[in-house]
Amino acid sequence: MGFLYFFMEKNDLRVSNELLEIRPLVFTNDELIISELEKFQNQTIRPVLKYQNDLIVQLTTTSPNYKRIPKDSSRQSYEKAIGSHLGQPSIKYSLIGCVIGLFTSEELKFYMLNQKECNKRIHQMLIERVIDQTY
């Protein structure tokens, strides 16, 4: 049992390092970060969203309900429609899964302790990202 535990710990560290290495740099002003959630958002969620950007946009724009959103409407109407579209549980949790799937074990532990607030932040950033790239 001791060897298996050691192997799992060593393997987890390797996977964590690989996950961190593939993330793009996202520059933020860390001096303004007040809470652990903001720190997690800027150091973990934003880089993962940037890395997964193409997948997020593709999943959003190829879903059947997206095709029903009028593209010639005002930005405000479009934002509301995208927010509603991405609020549907099937797509919302698929996109959140794309993000948390690239968390390290330590990041996942923090996420699990703060899941409700993290999901709100991830969802809001997903909406903003999709609107900015598809309108």
Secondary structure, 3 states (H helix, E strand, C coil): CHHHHHHHHHHHHHHHHHHHHHCCCCCCCHHHCCCHHHHHHHHHHHHHHHHCHHHHHHHHHCCCCHHHCCCCCCHHHHHHHHHHHHCCHHHHHHHHHHHHCCCCHHHHHHHHHCHHHHHHHHHHHHHHHHHHHHC
